[in-house]
Amino acid sequence: MRILHTMLRVVDLDASIEFYTQIFGMQLLRRQDFEGGRFTLAFLGYGADEVQIELTHNWDTDSYELGNAFGHIAIEVEDAYKACDEIRNKGGDVVRDAGPMKHGTTVIAFVKDPDGYMVELIQRKVT
């Protein structure tokens, strides 16, 4: 068994695809419209054999409530401080600057996507 993807419902599919491809360097792996169901699925990631993000756009939905159960998506980065600078320069919304996590030493940061979902950056530990 393996994890295949995490699904997020998004309001503006093109803005979300742009965010994940331009800010995080993911690739749009596939996109398909389902006219009968009035929705579009877009799968993004770093390769077809890697865990992916499924963006679901329901054509007739103007907004979603994020709720309080979902936490975040986590992406490992080489240098969280540099990543935050690069994300800001590309127009991304860094909501927690890079620094050690509370009660620990792991360097993390948080970025908000166009729909308000949180993406955690975790700096790769040097071994």
C-alpha positions as CSV (number, residue, x, y, z in Angstrom):
1,M,0.0,0.0,0.0
2,R,1.0,3.6,-0.5
3,I,-0.6,7.1,-0.2
4,L,-1.7,8.3,-3.7
5,H,-2.9,11.8,-3.2
6,T,-4.6,14.4,-0.9
7,M,-7.7,16.1,-2.3
8,L,-8.5,19.8,-1.9
9,R,-11.6,21.5,-3.1
10,V,-10.8,24.8,-4.8
11,V,-12.8,27.7,-6.0
12,D,-10.5,29.0,-8.8
13,L,-8.8,26.0,-10.4
14,D,-6.5,28.0,-12.6
15,A,-5.2,30.2,-9.7
16,S,-4.6,27.0,-7.6
17,I,-2.7,25.3,-10.4
18,E,-0.6,28.4,-10.9
19,F,0.1,28.6,-7.1
20,Y,1.3,25.0,-6.8
21,T,3.3,25.0,-10.1
22,Q,4.8,28.5,-9.8
23,I,5.3,28.7,-6.0
24,F,6.3,25.1,-5.3
25,G,7.5,23.9,-8.7
26,M,5.0,21.1,-9.0
27,Q,3.9,19.8,-12.4
28,L,0.3,19.6,-13.7
29,L,0.3,15.8,-14.2
30,R,-3.3,15.5,-15.6
31,R,-6.5,17.4,-15.8
32,Q,-9.9,16.1,-16.7
33,D,-13.4,17.7,-17.0
34,F,-16.4,15.7,-16.0
35,E,-19.3,17.5,-17.7
36,G,-22.0,15.2,-16.4
37,G,-20.9,15.8,-12.8
38,R,-19.9,19.5,-13.5
39,F,-16.5,19.2,-11.9
40,T,-12.8,19.2,-12.9
41,L,-10.0,17.2,-11.4
42,A,-6.4,18.3,-11.6
43,F,-3.5,16.3,-10.3
44,L,-0.2,18.0,-9.4
45,G,3.0,16.8,-7.9
46,Y,6.7,16.2,-8.5
47,G,6.3,13.1,-10.7
48,A,3.7,10.5,-11.7
49,D,5.1,8.0,-9.2
50,E,5.1,10.4,-6.2
51,V,2.3,11.4,-3.8
52,Q,0.1,14.0,-5.5
53,I,-2.3,16.7,-4.7
54,E,-5.8,16.4,-6.3
55,L,-7.5,19.7,-6.9
56,T,-11.2,19.3,-7.3
57,H,-13.2,22.2,-8.8
58,N,-17.0,21.9,-8.6
59,W,-18.2,24.2,-11.3
60,D,-21.3,25.5,-9.4
61,T,-19.6,26.1,-6.0
62,D,-18.5,29.7,-5.2
63,S,-16.9,29.0,-1.8
64,Y,-16.0,26.4,0.8
65,E,-15.6,26.4,4.6
66,L,-12.2,25.0,5.5
67,G,-13.3,23.6,8.8
68,N,-11.0,22.9,11.7
69,A,-10.0,19.3,11.2
70,F,-7.6,19.5,8.2
71,G,-4.2,20.7,9.2
72,H,-1.8,21.2,6.3
73,I,0.2,19.8,3.5
74,A,3.9,19.4,4.2
75,I,6.8,19.9,1.7
76,E,10.4,19.3,2.5
77,V,12.8,22.1,1.4
78,E,16.5,22.4,1.5
79,D,16.5,25.9,3.1
80,A,13.2,27.2,4.6
81,Y,14.6,30.7,5.0
82,K,15.5,30.9,1.3
83,A,12.2,29.2,0.3
84,C,10.2,31.9,2.2
85,D,12.1,34.7,0.4
86,E,11.5,33.0,-3.0
87,I,7.8,32.4,-2.3
88,R,7.3,36.1,-1.3
89,N,9.1,37.2,-4.4
90,K,6.7,35.1,-6.5
91,G,3.7,36.7,-4.7
92,G,3.1,33.9,-2.2
93,D,1.6,34.5,1.3
94,V,4.1,33.4,3.9
95,V,2.1,33.4,7.2
96,R,4.7,32.0,9.5
97,D,8.3,32.9,8.7
98,A,11.0,30.2,8.8
99,G,12.4,29.4,12.2
100,P,12.6,26.6,14.8
101,M,9.3,25.0,15.7
102,K,7.9,25.7,19.2
103,H,9.4,23.2,21.7
104,G,11.8,21.8,19.1
105,T,14.6,22.5,16.7
106,T,13.2,21.6,13.3
107,V,13.0,24.7,11.1
108,I,9.5,25.2,9.6
109,A,7.4,27.9,7.9
110,F,3.8,28.1,6.7
111,V,2.4,29.4,3.4
112,K,-1.3,29.9,2.6
113,D,-2.6,28.9,-0.8
114,P,-5.3,30.8,-2.7
115,D,-8.1,28.9,-1.0
116,G,-6.7,29.4,2.5
117,Y,-5.1,25.9,2.9
118,M,-1.9,25.8,4.8
119,V,1.3,24.4,3.4
120,E,4.1,23.7,5.8
121,L,7.7,24.0,4.7
122,I,10.0,21.6,6.7
123,Q,13.7,22.3,6.3
124,R,15.7,19.1,5.5
125,K,17.8,18.1,8.4
126,V,21.5,17.8,7.7
127,T,22.8,14.3,8.7
